[in-house]
Amino acid sequence: MQYLISSLAVSVLCVHSLYAELVFSQTEEKVDAAADAKEVNVEFPFENKGDEPVVVQRFDAPCSCMYAHLEGGKKQQDGSILIAPDEKGVFKGRFELGNFKGTVEKKIVIWMDQDPDDKPSISLNTQVTIPYLIAAFPQSLMWQVGENAVEKIIEVKVDHTEPIKVIKHTSSSSNFSYTFTIKEEGKLYELKVKPKSTEKVTFAAIRLTTDSANPRYKTVQTFMTVKPEKK
């Protein structure tokens, strides 16, 4: 699997962030993932530029889809990690893409010695962009309670070298009527949707099933809501 990584630090000289004496070459990464990628990996190199050891109390990636790992330092009995002066290391992150699409932001947070539990000193941020091979525009439609039940349109577009066909469509509620039209097979589809009534709050989802071999693009979800009246 191929993916492109480009640092947000665009200067010829590295942009440094200083935490205690732990210096990172960058604390943010932008990743353009391939359409068929199952995971992406990022690295945040650092060096202890100070004259004293630095203690990493702990670190975490607060999402089950992100795994964080530290290479470097010496683990202490209490679980903390000691980074000696002039020592280099790298925090590594592995993001499992699952069915994510679009731009997703993930982070690794690091607590240095004496950091309170709710305030880690360091945040290493990753912005991952996963291409939409097929997507709905807009993904959601809204009406207000009491307004006219006018028809609204969703376009489903394919942005891929190969066609992706919609082979099935279903609605979660009979409170909305819809028509599905093939504008260009494998490339462009249209949903015309309207609520049967706007007298009360209601919600529905229309699910499109495709013939894509990639699980990430096997379904497209669209949402319809009649929202409470504005006050």
Sequence and secondary structure as in RCSB ss.txt:
>XXXX:A:sequence
MQYLISSLAVSVLCVHSLYAELVFSQTEEKVDAAADAKEVNVEFPFENKGDEPVVVQRFDAPCSCMYAHLEGGKK
QQDGSILIAPDEKGVFKGRFELGNFKGTVEKKIVIWMDQDPDDKPSISLNTQVTIPYLIAAFPQSLMWQVGENAV
EKIIEVKVDHTEPIKVIKHTSSSSNFSYTFTIKEEGKLYELKVKPKSTEKVTFAAIRLTTDSANPRYKTVQTFMT
VKPEKK
>XXXX:A:secstr
  EEEEES  SSS   EEETTEEES SEEEEEE TT SEEEEEEEEEE SSS EEEEEEE SSTTEEEEEESSEE
 TTS EEE TT EEEEEEEEE TT  EEEEEEEEEEETT  TT  SEEEEEEEEE  SEEEESSEEEEETTS   
 EEEEEEE SSS   EEEEEES TTEEEEEEEEETTTEEEEEEEES  SS EEEEEEEEE  SSGGGSEEEEEEE
EE    
